[in-house]
């Protein structure tokens, strides 16, 4: 799964990286983004802008918002068959900019957090799905889920899943505002090449979403790669 990530790039860096129509406003570095929190995502709309959305997909047909806590991730292998994701795959796709993400390695009762980041320091584009829930008598809620796929060889010693990270050459296809067939989209959701990322263990500070400082990504001990 993917349960935490970071976004520390400047607004101008994000504008250049994702060819945005405008840089996002008032963007502060975030070192420990957790489910249920607001995040900036890039939805497949005609104008390419980062827009706020809550992490944890609430489908438009949901009866209440509680379902979002169960839909923070969506497995690439079952997107086309699950009702919660099938429609969003064809019509509501997004990219989630990230400068890295966390995963935990289990060793008996011990869970060691690792930080994974791009070797070239360029912001990653994680594949996701979005939707808008319109509860009666309240403001609409935009939300999203992160798509996961099988771990690549770098990540396998840490965890068996990883976020689906898209190559820049695939961004336009994923962000096409038109309805798209799953057959054209699912092949994009393969594990990224091993040499895209480096991994190293970090402090248990990241275990609490209340901790959102650069200390969360500071290396400790010996890394798994890099």
Secondary structure, 3 states (H helix, E strand, C coil): CCCEEEECCCHHHHHHHHCCCCCCCCCCCEEEEECCCEEEEEECCCCCCEEEEEECCCCCCCCCHHHHHHCCEEEHHHCCCCHHHHHHHHHCEEEEEECEEEEEEEECCEEEEEEEEECCCCCEEEEEEEEEECCCCCCCEEEEEEEEEECCHHHHCCCCEEECECCHHHHHHHCCCCCCCHHHHHHHHCCCCHHHEEEEEECHHHHCCCCCCHHHHCECCCCCCC
